[in-house]
């Protein structure tokens, strides 16, 4: 005769196995739905990331033009354009996301970036040809915005503020690269000189891009905004001005990082009610 405890053990075992099977079946049913939803829906953060990437690409493209007298720097910025187009961002890979709505525009974005890089590498350099490729890239990026970004996103207060924060984050990252720092954990007070000029130029340009995006956000402050939001917005304007001055003055990385992490980020978070 079977012992009672063994019978109980078998019941428990069957219950565990049944639970595992139900869990596996549930995950099989639910996961594809979640993935499909993610692939076709932008959250505010994803829209902000998309908008900030477009501004980063425009900044890099402008730096190609301004550096044609120094072909090495121009080529660095053209390469950055291609790398960012093909990079994996918060919302995904730019051409892949655009392709969901318009395959032709997605292919055009890739081609425009590559064509610019080829033009800058050509010898002898043809400034007129480079300008034509830059114009084509910028118009193609605007097409990408039109087909992929929700129409109300550029007029959304919160999205523009999150996008501003994204640009500040990228500014700090590029400023770190300009000092030979791959991540913030490597920073120390002894690192004070610029060792990567193309990264420095990008960081410098992005301070202006961040200010421009913040200006857009400022024009969209809700009429019922709290006093905390209004105060934070005033502070952010001052923060970004200070950030630009520090970067323009080639201040030590640690000083810039402290401003961003201890002041800029908290003020942006307060303005959108995150803290």
Steps between C-alpha positions, in 0.01 A plus 500: 500500500634842399607728786286816543803731480602355162149552368514864613842543336360373169206738519734791566723392211204480261386845611846647435521338155153625410591852610815495286306383195239772548777758537669386180178506304414845636841642407469355152166673453588833664859567389439537124218745572720712723782500244264599220355780711847632580602493135213721389441736792714791621490600864591855597855392577539333161366803315737720697791270418405507131484881499831537681670256260383708203653807665824309565517396134438857390776620733747248358399592145555870570843418641592323177434826316689723745805272501561463126829688543609222740407187308584262784244664729245518220543127438463428873165677507382332179586163653308598814193564283516149355569344841204678662264406217591136543525508880251340738314771691222507762238464230699255286713542187396812307458344152318196642249717683443728201463195274187395687321801352698569183765266363612748235577773756683249719721400207553867413624576854765229474600606150518871595737431790724275293501742205615783730781287640611402147496862385720610791744219428527587130821650367518772393233625736201663330340745750202555272441126480528467878248783548256321269535179704447693823185662366372161389572348843316778683194478275497121536515526879200732490315241294591239762353724771181549300440129441609361837438754775146553635373834369438644846845409639686820397231704677505296818650677803618185678646335191706811421634512855594131494663561163695787654620265771604247234707769326663603827582135566657470154689826559655353813581174323673680213680731742629191677626359170670833431699446820574136425237378747281212388266517802446716806668246732834579335483871579739666737609852577831454315330463160477858377616510138325431169643196321223439243408815311216356293324379816555840659347674200197272523458570872528873437239488223263293713493762775337731245267224379392438860427869548295507178291201607450652843382824340237295317397336828482840668253620238277203585476536880142406595283788621428304818866423572589485870730749666755217532500451123529874433789539742674195355464640146668824608780299659546280190556806281779608735636144522530462123666838466753398765554165325571674172748737667685211666526302177597805293768574758631140490449457873613175671269207429426450869362854530269453201386157622420639845286778353311256277443229759441714809316797348376465141345153529320573831359828369367334183349220708327755724360685201318190377391384842742208535627620839 
